[in-house]
Amino acid sequence: SMSLREHALALFRSAVGTVRPAPMLKRAVKLQGDGGPQLLVKGQAFPVKRNLYLVGFGKAVLGMAAAAEEILGDHLIRGIINVPIGIQESLRQAGMQEMLLKPHSKIQVIEGAKNNLPDPEALKGAAAIQQLAESLTADDLLLVLISGGGSALLPAPIPPILLEEKEKLTKILASRGAAIQELNTVRKALSVLKGGGLAQIAYPAQVVSLILSDVIGDPLDIIASGPTAASSHSIQDCLQILTKYNLLHSLPKSVETVLSRSPTKPTTAEDYSHVCNIIIGSNTLALDEAKCQAEGLGYTTLILSAAVHGEVGHVAMLYCQLIQLLHLGFSGLGEGPLSDGVRGNLLQLAAELEIPGLDLAEFLQVLRGLGPKRAVCILAGGETTVQLQGTGKGGRNQELALRVALGLHRARAMETSSPPGHCEIIFLSGGTDGQDGPTEAAGAFCSPELVGEALQEGLDVEAFLSNNDSYTFFSQFQDGHHLLVTGLTGTNVMDIQAILIRDR
């Protein structure tokens, strides 16, 4: 029978598989009709008469464009996509031909945004996309493909702001711990195409956006900074963020100029009547697929949330307590002071993390009803943040797994009353894009025994953590058994976590 690790890996792969560009686009987009061909997008019909244009930007857009061109065939007149530098070569080397455009494609590919930062190449691509959008008429249909990483690939700062100035400001904000939502709010305020700008420029053409979400809650105006969605943020919000991070009084002159000229009232819904935004892939979709697979493998499966976020140490504590609770329930100690204490801790942690839409009390109630000896799988998704302190190698998923391992080890050392039990437990955290920080791993697995094993090898887990060096830690184990390595996936819907528990 499969090991717990193999089960966790299978769930992760199935979750990622369902949001890969080709299956995702084929589910969402169809071309039909001979008399008057129509583009069907999630049930909505758009007439097509050789007037179809395509633009796109983001880390997953190359594969999306390849799938779209296959579906659209001759109806597509021309396209331009902005994708990360080196991605065509990476996919070629990984043998992922299906993610690449055909030799005589009508879609022009521009690569830019080295290290996921806007650069002159990305700026060129954004200008080409802007020109294409400006040339459209009321008879045209513009298909826009958007995925995470789109922000850096669509830089068009409002003059007189220079790209370097905008980039420097974003970098400083990030280094001071600004959340992605905050970064995007500031970026949008300084951009021509973001915050609905692209849709406005494409008017009066019909705009249909197909969006792969890598943001919690799938907010249209935040993903890739919402180039085709009405912005829900005003200039006031931007100023508030700059004030919060103590930057208001050290802004470049050009940024001050643009902010002072900016209209104070945001655009209205009427300005977007020519736009149709559709989420075709998200963390929620991926988790639903993993749940089906887990149930097929015989696990009672619960989805905690697709919106887990917060500082990695806090999130690790949440998962540790959840694993302890599962363990107590498995051992028949689901009732009593021990598990009541853990439930109390969980409710407090969840309140501090403010995970949107999570009713933890109800979740714990369902968990309580499961009874002992049940093989259980808990799935979750979202994106944690890491405050970098060290110079080590790793990413948020590997760090999360290592922190969970350490938390479980400490809990075990203190637990005198609860038997270790005859169950096995595994925790997995992985990035759906197949990358976690500057490493070839997508994430890592851990078990409650991991830190004990490491101590026997003379490895100081806390030293690795304080140096943000989780990758080096996991690499110490010769079999590479603890690293999750999938290779590039060509998609991205943030991260996925899984907790599996079953009888030994």
Legacy VTK file of the C-alpha trace (Angstrom):
# vtk DataFile Version 3.0
C-alpha trace
ASCII
DATASET POLYDATA
POINTS 504 float
0.000 0.000 0.000
1.110 3.573 -0.589
3.005 5.416 2.098
1.473 8.472 3.694
4.050 10.588 1.860
2.980 9.081 -1.473
-0.640 9.858 -0.652
0.194 13.464 0.212
2.216 13.798 -3.001
-0.628 12.339 -5.085
-3.089 14.831 -3.580
-0.761 17.731 -4.263
-0.204 16.642 -7.866
-3.916 16.220 -8.542
-4.645 19.660 -7.075
-2.023 21.238 -9.334
-3.133 19.186 -12.337
-6.624 20.636 -12.271
-5.333 24.221 -12.563
-2.770 23.544 -15.281
-3.351 25.883 -18.230
-4.654 23.446 -20.857
-7.282 21.561 -18.813
-8.328 24.824 -17.194
-8.856 26.686 -20.478
-10.598 23.767 -22.132
-13.063 23.667 -19.235
-13.771 27.394 -19.520
-13.622 28.225 -23.239
-15.314 26.651 -26.252
-15.707 27.746 -29.854
-19.007 26.741 -31.419
-21.390 27.282 -34.302
-20.798 27.215 -38.041
-23.232 29.902 -39.244
-22.074 32.589 -36.874
-19.247 31.234 -34.749
-19.386 32.092 -31.072
-16.886 32.038 -28.288
-18.482 30.420 -25.254
-16.838 31.427 -22.008
-18.322 29.783 -18.919
-21.752 29.798 -20.538
-21.616 33.353 -21.926
-21.589 33.715 -25.701
-19.564 36.254 -27.702
-19.920 36.402 -31.504
-16.635 35.943 -33.353
-15.955 37.209 -36.868
-12.201 37.370 -37.458
-11.968 40.144 -34.909
-10.362 38.363 -32.046
-7.240 39.682 -30.344
-5.362 38.305 -27.362
-3.064 39.810 -24.752
-1.721 38.274 -21.591
0.745 38.686 -18.771
1.793 36.485 -15.889
3.811 33.444 -14.927
1.264 30.927 -16.227
0.203 32.842 -19.329
2.446 31.076 -21.849
0.660 27.762 -21.296
-2.702 29.538 -21.207
-1.967 31.251 -24.547
-0.876 27.967 -26.165
-4.154 26.348 -25.078
-6.190 29.404 -26.126
-4.639 29.511 -29.603
-5.469 25.842 -30.087
-9.103 26.514 -29.189
-9.446 29.740 -31.210
-7.657 28.612 -34.357
-7.978 30.968 -37.334
-10.314 33.325 -35.515
-7.365 34.802 -33.695
-5.846 37.722 -35.604
-2.989 38.661 -33.361
-1.739 38.413 -29.805
0.974 39.715 -27.482
1.924 38.133 -24.178
4.379 39.222 -21.533
5.927 36.306 -19.638
8.818 35.840 -17.184
12.306 35.886 -18.579
13.666 32.455 -19.498
10.336 30.674 -19.168
10.254 29.326 -22.727
13.693 27.808 -22.295
12.799 26.379 -18.852
9.660 24.733 -20.202
11.540 23.419 -23.234
14.189 21.876 -20.980
11.500 20.417 -18.726
10.010 18.745 -21.809
6.728 20.653 -21.409
6.112 21.230 -25.127
2.366 21.591 -24.586
2.989 24.846 -22.721
4.830 26.406 -25.679
3.362 28.178 -28.687
3.478 26.463 -32.089
6.163 27.629 -34.563
3.856 29.825 -36.673
1.862 31.243 -33.793
0.083 34.578 -34.216
1.014 35.403 -30.663
4.155 37.420 -30.034
6.008 36.505 -26.839
7.946 39.109 -24.877
10.003 37.937 -21.914
10.803 40.280 -19.060
10.576 40.919 -15.314
13.810 39.302 -14.204
13.525 38.112 -10.571
9.844 39.027 -10.748
10.688 42.729 -10.832
9.563 45.118 -13.567
12.408 45.881 -15.982
12.908 47.579 -19.390
11.855 44.397 -21.236
8.602 44.181 -19.287
8.092 47.888 -19.972
8.471 47.245 -23.729
5.934 44.442 -23.565
3.488 46.591 -21.614
3.818 49.352 -24.226
3.097 46.869 -27.048
0.010 45.601 -25.206
-1.131 49.177 -24.603
-0.785 50.003 -28.316
-2.757 46.931 -29.336
-5.543 47.785 -26.883
-5.667 51.398 -28.087
-6.144 50.316 -31.705
-9.305 48.255 -31.078
-12.797 49.213 -32.252
-16.343 48.410 -31.139
-16.357 45.372 -33.471
-13.363 43.755 -31.794
-13.115 41.188 -29.041
-10.063 41.289 -26.763
-9.273 38.143 -24.834
-7.050 38.936 -21.849
-5.142 36.148 -20.083
-4.057 36.997 -16.560
-2.132 35.077 -13.938
-0.034 35.815 -10.889
3.204 37.630 -11.567
1.246 39.797 -13.987
1.954 42.906 -11.948
5.676 42.866 -12.646
5.038 42.029 -16.299
2.726 44.951 -17.005
4.634 47.987 -15.792
3.581 51.264 -17.344
4.183 53.975 -14.768
2.197 57.166 -15.220
4.595 59.801 -16.574
6.735 61.424 -15.223
7.351 58.451 -12.898
10.301 56.328 -14.018
10.233 52.561 -13.742
13.250 52.642 -11.382
11.446 55.013 -9.021
8.327 52.873 -8.889
10.376 49.730 -8.442
12.464 51.203 -5.642
9.325 52.278 -3.803
7.815 48.783 -4.139
11.053 47.211 -2.891
11.183 49.424 0.190
7.535 48.653 0.967
8.168 44.906 0.635
11.252 45.094 2.855
9.160 46.805 5.535
6.718 43.904 5.529
3.925 45.263 3.331
1.433 42.598 2.265
0.917 41.851 -1.424
-2.469 43.612 -1.293
-0.778 46.747 -0.007
1.978 46.584 -2.632
-0.603 46.236 -5.382
-2.694 49.138 -4.091
0.341 51.412 -4.349
1.430 49.999 -7.723
-2.034 50.558 -9.168
-2.116 54.190 -8.125
1.072 54.798 -10.124
0.150 52.779 -13.222
-1.423 53.404 -16.605
-2.683 49.842 -17.185
-3.316 48.527 -13.684
-6.454 49.142 -11.659
-8.731 48.847 -14.693
-6.521 50.931 -16.986
-6.183 48.266 -19.680
-9.957 47.785 -19.911
-10.480 51.542 -20.206
-7.888 51.816 -22.980
-9.466 48.888 -24.900
-12.916 50.532 -24.882
-15.151 50.283 -26.964
-13.984 46.704 -27.748
-15.565 43.840 -25.813
-13.045 42.643 -23.210
-13.106 39.091 -21.836
-10.545 38.307 -19.140
-9.680 34.749 -18.176
-8.003 34.835 -14.807
-5.894 32.362 -12.893
-6.005 33.621 -9.324
-2.985 33.576 -7.046
-4.519 35.891 -4.454
-6.552 34.989 -1.388
-10.278 35.388 -1.959
-9.781 35.863 -5.732
-10.384 39.650 -5.723
-10.486 40.743 -9.364
-9.000 44.144 -8.690
-5.966 42.696 -6.892
-4.869 39.773 -9.117
-2.010 41.132 -11.275
-3.192 44.523 -9.966
-6.549 44.255 -11.733
-5.873 45.646 -15.229
-9.423 44.836 -16.368
-11.330 45.358 -13.123
-12.700 48.453 -11.454
-10.346 49.334 -8.630
-11.860 49.214 -5.167
-9.048 51.426 -3.901
-8.772 55.163 -3.925
-5.763 57.431 -3.794
-6.564 57.772 -0.066
-5.849 54.051 0.403
-2.505 54.468 -1.328
-1.565 57.444 0.868
-2.619 55.510 3.976
-0.283 52.635 3.109
2.619 55.017 2.418
1.947 56.651 5.790
1.730 53.284 7.583
5.215 52.320 6.363
6.590 55.774 7.035
7.289 56.610 3.402
5.017 59.563 2.750
7.730 62.129 3.330
10.507 60.460 1.359
8.756 59.980 -1.988
10.392 60.837 -5.330
9.156 64.124 -6.763
7.510 62.372 -9.735
5.434 60.141 -7.438
4.292 63.169 -5.456
3.285 64.863 -8.729
1.199 61.895 -9.911
-0.467 61.381 -6.538
-1.414 65.029 -6.287
-2.939 64.978 -9.812
-4.816 61.692 -9.349
-8.624 61.774 -9.426
-10.002 61.203 -5.948
-13.082 59.281 -6.976
-12.574 55.761 -8.351
-14.182 54.654 -11.638
-17.700 53.218 -11.463
-19.191 49.896 -12.562
-20.765 51.590 -15.622
-17.277 52.278 -16.955
-16.819 48.499 -17.154
-19.998 47.391 -18.928
-17.858 46.221 -21.881
-15.794 43.909 -19.652
-16.380 40.344 -18.559
-13.940 39.009 -15.923
-13.921 35.261 -15.282
-11.860 33.321 -12.751
-10.995 30.033 -14.442
-8.543 28.689 -11.871
-8.056 29.239 -8.151
-6.813 27.667 -4.938
-10.414 26.640 -4.124
-10.698 24.670 -7.383
-7.394 22.951 -6.664
-8.436 22.026 -3.103
-11.772 20.621 -4.324
-9.898 18.319 -6.701
-7.497 17.200 -3.936
-10.496 16.472 -1.700
-12.019 14.152 -4.331
-8.709 12.317 -4.618
-8.277 12.016 -0.843
-11.765 10.609 -0.445
-10.941 8.122 -3.203
-7.931 7.031 -1.130
-10.211 6.385 1.842
-9.671 9.527 3.916
-12.425 11.467 5.602
-11.520 14.843 4.133
-12.175 18.371 5.321
-11.105 21.639 3.729
-10.058 24.119 6.391
-9.786 27.197 4.166
-8.398 28.459 0.849
-7.438 31.728 2.531
-4.829 30.796 5.131
-2.431 33.708 5.439
-0.275 35.421 8.003
3.209 35.261 9.411
4.676 31.793 8.912
5.344 31.205 12.635
1.710 31.896 13.548
0.370 29.706 10.774
2.728 26.899 11.844
1.279 27.103 15.370
-2.228 26.777 13.941
-1.280 23.614 12.039
0.597 22.165 15.042
-2.432 22.552 17.290
-4.674 21.100 14.593
-2.387 18.070 14.217
-2.353 17.597 18.007
-6.130 17.708 18.072
-6.354 15.148 15.258
-3.896 12.955 17.110
-5.873 13.143 20.354
-9.082 12.325 18.500
-7.396 9.415 16.753
-6.179 8.037 20.093
-9.688 8.257 21.562
-8.874 11.350 23.630
-11.037 13.716 21.606
-12.963 14.661 24.744
-11.433 15.897 27.967
-9.246 18.697 29.297
-6.351 18.018 26.922
-8.314 18.410 23.713
-10.415 21.238 25.174
-7.168 23.119 25.803
-6.020 22.556 22.224
-9.404 23.654 20.852
-9.166 26.832 22.913
-5.691 27.548 21.523
-6.916 26.961 17.984
-9.835 29.362 18.319
-7.526 32.030 19.704
-4.947 31.538 16.922
-7.632 31.654 14.242
-9.006 34.873 15.722
-5.514 36.422 15.611
-4.897 35.287 12.009
-8.279 36.642 10.822
-8.654 34.087 8.037
-11.540 35.344 5.877
-14.591 33.093 5.757
-13.245 30.534 8.223
-15.748 29.311 10.822
-13.305 27.360 12.957
-15.837 26.545 15.691
-17.988 24.757 13.113
-14.927 23.053 11.604
-13.880 21.752 15.043
-17.423 20.527 15.659
-17.271 18.402 12.502
-13.836 17.137 13.504
-15.172 16.190 16.922
-17.822 13.985 15.365
-15.311 11.852 13.491
-14.404 9.536 16.357
-11.170 7.565 16.893
-9.149 5.515 14.410
-10.406 7.409 11.363
-8.007 8.096 8.508
-8.406 11.863 8.159
-7.096 14.383 5.650
-7.278 18.118 6.220
-6.570 20.386 3.267
-5.914 24.105 3.200
-4.469 26.728 0.914
-3.348 30.330 0.844
-0.027 32.057 1.254
2.076 32.795 4.317
4.593 35.585 4.733
8.151 35.219 6.003
10.083 38.051 7.609
13.593 37.367 6.318
16.254 37.556 9.005
18.922 35.209 7.742
20.853 34.542 4.579
19.890 30.895 4.111
18.039 29.166 1.280
14.416 28.137 1.426
10.949 29.449 0.831
7.782 29.993 2.809
6.553 26.409 2.316
9.755 24.733 3.455
9.960 27.114 6.398
6.344 26.393 7.324
6.937 22.628 7.235
10.065 22.947 9.369
8.298 25.172 11.907
5.422 22.690 12.110
7.943 19.879 12.706
9.605 21.849 15.498
6.251 22.694 17.095
5.195 19.035 17.049
8.515 17.984 18.548
8.137 20.479 21.405
4.538 19.438 22.011
5.638 15.814 22.165
8.357 16.609 24.679
5.741 18.197 26.965
3.030 15.574 26.461
3.371 13.079 29.239
-0.267 12.075 29.463
-1.120 11.365 25.843
0.270 8.133 24.385
2.329 8.522 21.212
-0.391 6.357 19.640
-0.217 3.940 16.784
-0.925 6.415 14.076
1.264 8.050 11.498
0.990 11.704 10.582
2.402 13.753 7.756
2.227 17.462 6.967
2.920 18.848 3.503
3.178 22.409 2.282
3.911 23.236 -1.342
3.776 26.049 -3.878
1.545 25.153 -6.820
3.974 26.819 -9.252
6.546 24.173 -8.363
8.941 26.676 -6.824
9.511 27.706 -3.235
11.919 30.562 -2.770
15.197 30.350 -4.699
15.239 26.511 -4.645
14.228 23.716 -6.985
11.827 22.394 -4.366
8.128 23.297 -4.325
7.927 22.756 -0.578
8.467 20.066 2.026
6.980 17.211 4.045
7.403 16.744 7.783
6.368 14.264 10.437
6.257 14.597 14.225
9.441 12.464 14.341
11.508 14.668 12.027
13.126 16.977 14.578
14.018 14.060 16.852
15.792 12.394 13.914
17.569 15.658 13.111
18.801 16.058 16.701
20.298 12.575 16.560
22.193 13.692 13.454
23.423 16.712 15.390
21.305 19.207 13.418
20.161 22.321 15.279
16.725 23.048 13.823
16.375 26.434 15.491
19.665 27.621 14.013
18.444 26.664 10.520
15.172 28.504 11.119
16.747 31.674 12.443
18.876 31.762 9.287
15.823 31.101 7.034
17.737 28.047 5.850
15.023 25.394 5.673
16.170 24.080 2.278
19.654 23.309 3.569
18.077 21.547 6.556
15.815 19.321 4.455
18.717 18.615 2.073
20.695 17.015 4.943
18.525 13.912 4.695
20.212 11.759 2.093
17.086 10.394 0.417
15.727 13.884 -0.299
12.594 12.359 1.172
11.450 15.516 2.913
11.655 17.879 -0.050
8.692 18.208 -2.386
10.158 18.432 -5.895
7.700 18.660 -8.786
9.543 20.785 -11.325
7.887 23.808 -12.955
4.130 23.334 -13.222
3.274 26.219 -15.546
0.511 27.357 -13.207
0.148 29.156 -9.874
-2.722 29.288 -7.378
-0.621 30.016 -4.264
0.193 27.227 -1.809
-1.475 24.036 -0.656
-1.156 22.344 2.720
-2.261 18.846 3.651
-2.352 17.007 6.979
-2.837 13.234 6.774
-3.322 10.876 9.691
-3.991 7.134 9.641
-3.359 3.889 11.503
0.169 2.530 11.305
LINES 1 505
504 0 1 2 3 4 5 6 7 8 9 10 11 12 13 14 15 16 17 18 19 20 21 22 23 24 25 26 27 28 29 30 31 32 33 34 35 36 37 38 39 40 41 42 43 44 45 46 47 48 49 50 51 52 53 54 55 56 57 58 59 60 61 62 63 64 65 66 67 68 69 70 71 72 73 74 75 76 77 78 79 80 81 82 83 84 85 86 87 88 89 90 91 92 93 94 95 96 97 98 99 100 101 102 103 104 105 106 107 108 109 110 111 112 113 114 115 116 117 118 119 120 121 122 123 124 125 126 127 128 129 130 131 132 133 134 135 136 137 138 139 140 141 142 143 144 145 146 147 148 149 150 151 152 153 154 155 156 157 158 159 160 161 162 163 164 165 166 167 168 169 170 171 172 173 174 175 176 177 178 179 180 181 182 183 184 185 186 187 188 189 190 191 192 193 194 195 196 197 198 199 200 201 202 203 204 205 206 207 208 209 210 211 212 213 214 215 216 217 218 219 220 221 222 223 224 225 226 227 228 229 230 231 232 233 234 235 236 237 238 239 240 241 242 243 244 245 246 247 248 249 250 251 252 253 254 255 256 257 258 259 260 261 262 263 264 265 266 267 268 269 270 271 272 273 274 275 276 277 278 279 280 281 282 283 284 285 286 287 288 289 290 291 292 293 294 295 296 297 298 299 300 301 302 303 304 305 306 307 308 309 310 311 312 313 314 315 316 317 318 319 320 321 322 323 324 325 326 327 328 329 330 331 332 333 334 335 336 337 338 339 340 341 342 343 344 345 346 347 348 349 350 351 352 353 354 355 356 357 358 359 360 361 362 363 364 365 366 367 368 369 370 371 372 373 374 375 376 377 378 379 380 381 382 383 384 385 386 387 388 389 390 391 392 393 394 395 396 397 398 399 400 401 402 403 404 405 406 407 408 409 410 411 412 413 414 415 416 417 418 419 420 421 422 423 424 425 426 427 428 429 430 431 432 433 434 435 436 437 438 439 440 441 442 443 444 445 446 447 448 449 450 451 452 453 454 455 456 457 458 459 460 461 462 463 464 465 466 467 468 469 470 471 472 473 474 475 476 477 478 479 480 481 482 483 484 485 486 487 488 489 490 491 492 493 494 495 496 497 498 499 500 501 502 503
